[in-house]
Amino acid sequence: MTTANFYYYLGDTDEMIECDFNQWKELAKEHGTCQIVQQDTFPLVCGNDVKVSTICLMCDHNHFNGTPLIFETMTFSENSDYDFNQRRSSTLEEAKTNHDASIKWIRQEQKLRRETNEN
């Protein structure tokens, strides 16, 4: 993967494929402007849910040059403590690690809140 390219997509065998704008535009017509890698939803102690979503952004979101950031993991919830936690990454492996780390963070926070509520 070179840093000169801006557009990417996740291939059928999970490899990142560079593409030009015209290829990206055709892919976006078919799949939208991102590809879902993984999504999980968890109930929170407060009664709301939190969703952890990891996507391939399909274009480089590193606005300062360097290694392309083409994956994003975010959390979404009506509870502001968990809403919009964001991690970006360059590889699918890093993206999956970030997804797992976000889930671990939520579970640890929820365990602490349950323990606090029990005392």
N, CA and C of each residue as an Amber inpcrd file, in Angstrom:
protein
   357
   0.8570000  -1.1820000   0.0000000   0.0000000   0.0000000   0.0000000
   0.9020000   1.2440000   0.0000000   0.6850000   2.1330000  -0.9120000
   1.4700000   3.3600000  -0.9560000   0.6930000   4.4890000  -0.3060000
   1.4230000   5.5190000   0.1260000   0.7490000   6.6450000   0.7690000
   0.2080000   7.6360000  -0.2540000   0.5580000   7.4650000  -1.5480000
   0.1170000   8.4110000  -2.5720000  -1.3540000   8.2200000  -2.9330000
  -1.8740000   7.0200000  -2.7220000  -3.2590000   6.7550000  -3.1070000
  -4.2110000   7.2680000  -2.0320000  -5.4210000   7.5880000  -2.4420000
  -6.4210000   8.1080000  -1.5210000  -7.5920000   7.1430000  -1.3560000
  -7.8970000   6.3290000  -2.3720000  -9.0870000   5.4730000  -2.3770000
  -8.7040000   4.0050000  -2.2440000  -9.5060000   3.2890000  -1.4510000
  -9.2740000   1.8820000  -1.1660000 -10.6060000   1.1690000  -1.0430000
 -10.5670000  -0.1420000  -1.1640000 -11.7240000  -0.9380000  -0.7710000
 -11.2410000  -2.2680000  -0.2210000 -12.0870000  -2.8920000   0.5490000
 -11.7820000  -4.1600000   1.1890000 -12.2460000  -5.2670000   0.2500000
 -11.2880000  -6.0690000  -0.2250000 -11.6030000  -7.1380000  -1.1630000
 -12.3130000  -8.3110000  -0.5010000 -12.7350000  -9.2520000  -1.3280000
 -13.4820000 -10.4150000  -0.8420000 -12.6890000 -11.2790000   0.1370000
 -11.3760000 -11.2350000   0.0430000 -10.5460000 -12.0270000   0.9610000
  -9.8690000 -11.1270000   2.0010000 -10.5070000 -10.0020000   2.3120000
 -10.0690000  -9.0640000   3.3470000  -8.7560000  -8.3530000   3.0360000
  -8.3440000  -8.3250000   1.7850000  -7.1550000  -7.5540000   1.4280000
  -7.5790000  -6.1410000   1.0380000  -6.7020000  -5.1780000   1.3270000
  -6.9740000  -3.7960000   0.9420000  -6.5210000  -3.6010000  -0.4980000
  -7.4100000  -3.0570000  -1.3120000  -7.1180000  -2.8480000  -2.7240000
  -7.1770000  -1.3530000  -3.0130000  -6.1010000  -0.8390000  -3.5960000
  -6.0770000   0.5560000  -3.9980000  -6.9040000   0.7110000  -5.2620000
  -7.5550000   1.8350000  -5.3920000  -8.3310000   2.0890000  -6.6130000
  -8.3080000   3.5850000  -6.9070000  -8.6540000   3.9160000  -8.1310000
  -8.7200000   5.3340000  -8.4800000 -10.1290000   5.8540000  -8.2000000
 -10.3430000   7.1290000  -8.4150000 -11.6270000   7.7410000  -8.0900000
 -12.7820000   7.1110000  -8.8610000 -12.5860000   6.8210000 -10.1310000
 -13.6680000   6.2430000 -10.9410000 -14.0560000   4.8520000 -10.4430000
 -13.0600000   4.0340000 -10.0750000 -13.3600000   2.7200000  -9.5040000
 -14.0890000   2.8750000  -8.1740000 -13.6090000   3.8010000  -7.3360000
 -14.2260000   4.0420000  -6.0340000 -15.6750000   4.4790000  -6.2110000
 -15.9140000   5.3600000  -7.1850000 -17.2610000   5.8670000  -7.4370000
 -18.2080000   4.7280000  -7.8130000 -17.7460000   3.7970000  -8.6330000
 -18.5710000   2.6480000  -9.0040000 -18.8260000   1.7370000  -7.7950000
 -17.8050000   1.5260000  -6.9860000 -17.9770000   0.7250000  -5.7670000
 -18.9570000   1.4020000  -4.8120000 -18.8600000   2.7200000  -4.6970000
 -19.7530000   3.4660000  -3.7990000 -21.1970000   3.3680000  -4.2610000
 -21.4340000   3.3240000  -5.5530000 -22.8040000   3.1620000  -6.0670000
 -23.3780000   1.8220000  -5.6260000 -22.5300000   0.8000000  -5.6260000
 -22.9680000  -0.5500000  -5.2950000 -23.0300000  -0.8100000  -3.7940000
 -22.0310000  -0.3040000  -3.0510000 -21.8860000  -0.6610000  -1.6340000
 -22.0510000   0.5000000  -0.6690000 -22.1590000   1.7220000  -1.1580000
 -22.1270000   2.8820000  -0.2790000 -20.6930000   3.3410000  -0.0910000
 -20.5060000   4.3780000   0.6960000 -19.1720000   4.9690000   0.8290000
 -18.3650000   4.3920000   1.9840000 -18.8160000   3.2930000   2.5690000
 -18.0190000   2.5780000   3.5670000 -18.4120000   1.1140000   3.5330000
 -17.5460000   0.2710000   4.0590000 -17.8220000  -1.1580000   4.1460000
 -17.8050000  -1.5560000   5.6210000 -18.8540000  -2.2050000   6.0760000
 -18.9190000  -2.6380000   7.4750000 -17.9890000  -3.8280000   7.6800000
 -17.1450000  -3.7190000   8.6870000 -16.2360000  -4.8010000   9.0520000
 -16.8580000  -5.6210000  10.1740000 -17.3550000  -4.9370000  11.2130000
 -17.9290000  -5.6250000  12.3750000 -18.8090000  -4.6560000  13.1510000
 -19.9270000  -5.1580000  13.6830000 -20.7890000  -4.3550000  14.5460000
 -21.2800000  -5.2220000  15.6950000 -21.3080000  -4.6360000  16.8890000
 -21.8150000  -5.3080000  18.0810000 -22.6170000  -4.3000000  18.8960000
 -23.6670000  -4.7800000  19.5560000 -24.4940000  -3.9260000  20.4190000
 -24.5710000  -4.5620000  21.8040000 -24.4280000  -3.7120000  22.8500000
 -24.4480000  -4.1850000  24.2290000 -25.4180000  -3.3450000  25.0460000
 -26.1460000  -3.9700000  25.9880000 -26.9620000  -3.1800000  26.9230000
 -26.0690000  -2.5450000  27.9810000 -26.4200000  -1.3540000  28.3930000
 -25.6840000  -0.6540000  29.4440000 -26.4300000  -0.7450000  30.7640000
 -25.7120000  -0.5640000  31.8600000 -26.3060000  -0.5840000  33.2000000
 -27.4280000   0.4440000  33.2970000 -27.2640000   1.5960000  32.6520000
 -28.2500000   2.6800000  32.7390000 -29.5090000   2.4050000  31.9240000
 -29.5310000   1.3070000  31.1740000 -30.7090000   0.9580000  30.3920000
 -30.5890000   1.2340000  28.9140000 -29.6520000   2.0600000  28.4950000
 -29.4230000   2.3190000  27.0780000 -28.5440000   1.2210000  26.4800000
 -28.4360000   1.2200000  25.1670000 -27.5110000   0.3280000  24.4780000
 -26.3340000   1.1230000  23.9600000 -25.2450000   0.4250000  23.6910000
 -24.1010000   1.0320000  23.0120000 -23.7630000   0.1340000  21.8260000
 -23.5140000   0.7550000  20.6740000 -23.1220000   0.0170000  19.4840000
 -21.6500000   0.3000000  19.2000000 -20.8950000  -0.7610000  18.9390000
 -19.5100000  -0.6430000  18.5000000 -19.5010000  -1.0060000  17.0220000
 -19.0180000  -0.0900000  16.2080000 -19.0360000  -0.2720000  14.7670000
 -17.6430000  -0.0380000  14.1950000 -17.1740000  -0.9800000  13.3940000
 -15.8980000  -0.8350000  12.7060000 -16.1500000  -0.9180000  11.2140000
 -15.6650000   0.0910000  10.4960000 -15.9040000   0.1710000   9.0560000
 -14.6010000   0.4480000   8.3060000 -14.6180000   0.0870000   7.0300000
 -13.5780000   0.5310000   6.1080000 -14.1070000   1.8190000   5.4890000
 -13.3960000   2.9120000   5.6970000 -13.8470000   4.2280000   5.2320000
 -13.7430000   4.3820000   3.7170000 -12.9510000   3.5400000   3.0830000
 -12.7570000   3.5120000   1.6310000 -11.9940000   4.7130000   1.0840000
 -11.5150000   5.5810000   1.9650000 -10.6090000   6.6470000   1.5390000
  -9.7490000   7.0350000   2.7450000  -8.5960000   7.5900000   2.4630000
  -7.6260000   7.9200000   3.4940000  -8.1150000   9.1000000   4.3340000
  -8.2340000   8.8900000   5.6430000  -8.6410000   9.9440000   6.5630000
  -7.4650000  10.4670000   7.3920000  -6.2440000  10.2110000   6.9380000
  -5.0690000  10.7950000   7.5680000  -4.8090000  12.1130000   6.8510000
  -5.1950000  13.2000000   7.4580000  -5.1080000  14.5130000   6.8280000
  -3.7400000  15.1640000   7.0060000  -2.7790000  14.4070000   7.5560000
  -1.4480000  14.9530000   7.8270000  -0.3630000  14.1500000   7.1190000
  -0.7250000  13.4920000   6.0100000   0.1990000  12.6340000   5.2620000
   0.6060000  11.4420000   6.1110000   1.4860000  10.6160000   5.6170000
   1.9010000   9.4360000   6.3600000   1.0420000   8.2360000   6.0220000
   1.0070000   7.2840000   6.9250000   0.2830000   6.0380000   6.7170000
  -1.2140000   6.3070000   6.5810000  -1.8370000   5.7530000   5.5400000
  -3.2780000   5.9780000   5.3540000  -4.1010000   5.4290000   6.5250000
  -5.0690000   6.1930000   6.9650000  -6.0270000   5.7420000   7.9820000
  -7.3310000   5.4580000   7.2550000  -7.6190000   4.1800000   7.0540000
  -8.7620000   3.8220000   6.2230000  -9.8070000   2.9800000   6.9550000
  -9.5700000   2.7160000   8.2290000 -10.5580000   2.0200000   9.0530000
 -10.9230000   2.9020000  10.2320000 -12.1500000   2.7560000  10.7130000
 -12.6030000   3.5450000  11.8560000 -13.4900000   2.6800000  12.7450000
 -13.1970000   2.7140000  14.0300000 -14.0380000   2.0750000  15.0370000
 -14.6450000   3.1930000  15.8730000 -15.9690000   3.1560000  16.0250000
 -16.6660000   4.1730000  16.8310000 -17.7060000   3.4980000  17.7030000
 -18.0090000   4.1720000  18.8030000 -19.1150000   3.7410000  19.6530000
 -20.2330000   4.7630000  19.5400000 -21.4590000   4.2630000  19.5900000
 -22.6480000   5.1170000  19.5030000 -23.6070000   4.7310000  20.6220000
 -24.0830000   5.7360000  21.3460000 -25.0230000   5.4710000  22.4370000
 -25.7470000   6.7500000  22.8080000 -26.9480000   6.6050000  23.3770000
 -27.6400000   7.7640000  23.9380000 -26.9610000   8.2310000  25.2220000
 -26.1510000   7.3610000  25.8190000 -25.3700000   7.7090000  27.0070000
 -24.0960000   8.4030000  26.5440000 -23.9240000   9.6670000  26.8780000
 -22.8000000  10.4580000  26.3660000 -21.4410000   9.9290000  26.8100000
 -21.3810000   9.1250000  27.8780000 -20.1030000   8.5600000  28.3010000
 -19.5330000   7.5880000  27.2720000 -20.3890000   7.0430000  26.4360000
 -19.9640000   6.0300000  25.4730000 -20.1310000   6.4800000  24.0230000
 -20.6720000   7.6540000  23.8100000 -20.9800000   8.0990000  22.4570000
 -19.7580000   8.7070000  21.7770000 -19.5010000   8.3070000  20.5770000
 -18.4700000   8.8580000  19.6960000 -17.0350000   8.6450000  20.1680000
 -16.7740000   7.5600000  20.8810000 -15.3910000   7.1480000  21.1140000
 -14.8740000   6.6550000  19.7610000 -13.7760000   7.2180000  19.2780000
 -13.3170000   6.9460000  17.9140000 -11.8560000   6.5030000  17.8950000
 -11.5890000   5.4880000  17.0770000 -10.2150000   5.0180000  16.8520000
 -10.0700000   4.7630000  15.3530000  -9.0050000   5.2670000  14.7520000
  -8.7540000   5.0240000  13.3310000  -7.5000000   4.1830000  13.1770000
  -7.4480000   3.4260000  12.0820000  -6.3220000   2.5190000  11.8680000
  -6.0440000   2.3370000  10.3780000  -4.9160000   1.6990000  10.1170000
  -4.4290000   1.5470000   8.7460000  -4.6720000   0.1670000   8.1550000
  -4.7750000  -0.8360000   9.0170000  -4.9250000  -2.2090000   8.5130000
  -6.1670000  -2.8560000   9.1150000  -6.6230000  -3.8940000   8.4580000
  -7.7780000  -4.6460000   8.9660000  -7.4590000  -5.2580000  10.3240000
  -6.2480000  -5.7540000  10.4780000  -5.8410000  -6.3410000  11.7640000
  -5.9210000  -5.3080000  12.8880000  -5.3970000  -4.0980000  12.6300000
  -5.4900000  -3.0270000  13.6280000  -6.9430000  -2.6710000  13.9020000
  -7.7650000  -2.6440000  12.8620000  -9.1790000  -2.2970000  13.0210000
  -9.8840000  -3.3070000  13.9190000  -9.6080000  -4.5830000  13.7100000
 -10.2210000  -5.6200000  14.5480000  -9.7180000  -5.5210000  15.9890000
  -8.4390000  -5.1810000  16.1620000  -7.8890000  -4.9780000  17.5050000
  -8.5700000  -3.7960000  18.1810000  -8.7640000  -2.7050000  17.4390000
  -9.4660000  -1.5380000  17.9900000 -10.9010000  -1.8670000  18.3630000
 -11.5650000  -2.6670000  17.5410000 -12.9430000  -3.0710000  17.8330000
 -12.9760000  -3.8490000  19.1520000 -12.0910000  -4.8290000  19.2620000
 -12.0260000  -5.6370000  20.4890000 -11.6720000  -4.7740000  21.7000000
 -10.7670000  -3.8090000  21.5180000 -10.3760000  -2.9200000  22.6230000
 -11.5500000  -2.0510000  23.0650000 -12.3680000  -1.6040000  22.1150000
 -13.5480000  -0.8050000  22.4700000 -14.5500000  -1.6280000  23.2640000
 -14.7440000  -2.8660000  22.8470000 -15.6500000  -3.7640000  23.5840000
 -15.1130000  -4.0080000  24.9860000 -13.8200000  -4.2590000  25.0970000
 -13.2080000  -4.4840000  26.4110000 -13.3840000  -3.2620000  27.3060000
 -13.1670000  -2.0720000  26.7540000 -13.3310000  -0.8230000  27.5070000
 -14.7670000  -0.6900000  28.0270000 -15.7470000  -0.9560000  27.1750000
 -17.1540000  -0.8600000  27.5910000 -17.4390000  -1.8530000  28.7030000
 -16.9880000  -3.0770000  28.5270000 -17.2380000  -4.1030000  29.5510000
 -16.5860000  -3.7440000  30.8830000 -15.3670000  -3.2090000  30.8430000
 -14.6910000  -2.8010000  32.0840000 -15.4420000  -1.6560000  32.7520000
 -15.8660000  -0.6860000  31.9780000 -16.6200000   0.4440000  32.5250000
 -17.9370000  -0.0300000  33.1350000 -18.6030000  -0.9420000  32.4590000
 -19.8770000  -1.4410000  32.9670000 -19.6920000  -2.2520000  34.2480000
 -18.6110000  -3.0170000  34.3230000 -18.3160000  -3.7740000  35.5370000
 -18.0970000  -2.8180000  36.7070000 -17.3230000  -1.7470000  36.4900000
 -17.0960000  -0.7580000  37.5450000 -18.4040000  -0.1050000  37.9780000
 -19.2680000   0.2130000  37.0370000 -20.5440000   0.8610000  37.3810000
 -21.4570000  -0.0820000  38.1460000 -21.4580000  -1.3690000  37.7610000
 -22.2680000  -2.3300000  38.5090000 -21.7610000  -2.4580000  39.9400000
 -20.4340000  -2.5420000  40.0970000 -19.8490000  -2.6610000  41.4310000
 -20.1440000  -1.4340000  42.2660000 -20.0930000  -0.2520000  41.6450000
 -20.4020000   1.0030000  42.3430000 -21.8610000   1.0330000  42.7610000
 -22.7420000   0.5680000  41.8900000 -24.1820000   0.5560000  42.2060000
 -24.5150000  -0.4530000  43.2950000 -23.7450000  -1.5310000  43.3870000
 -24.0070000  -2.5510000  44.4100000 -23.5750000  -2.0880000  45.7990000
 -22.6240000  -1.1750000  45.8440000 -22.1070000  -0.7190000  47.1550000
 -22.8880000   0.4300000  47.6970000
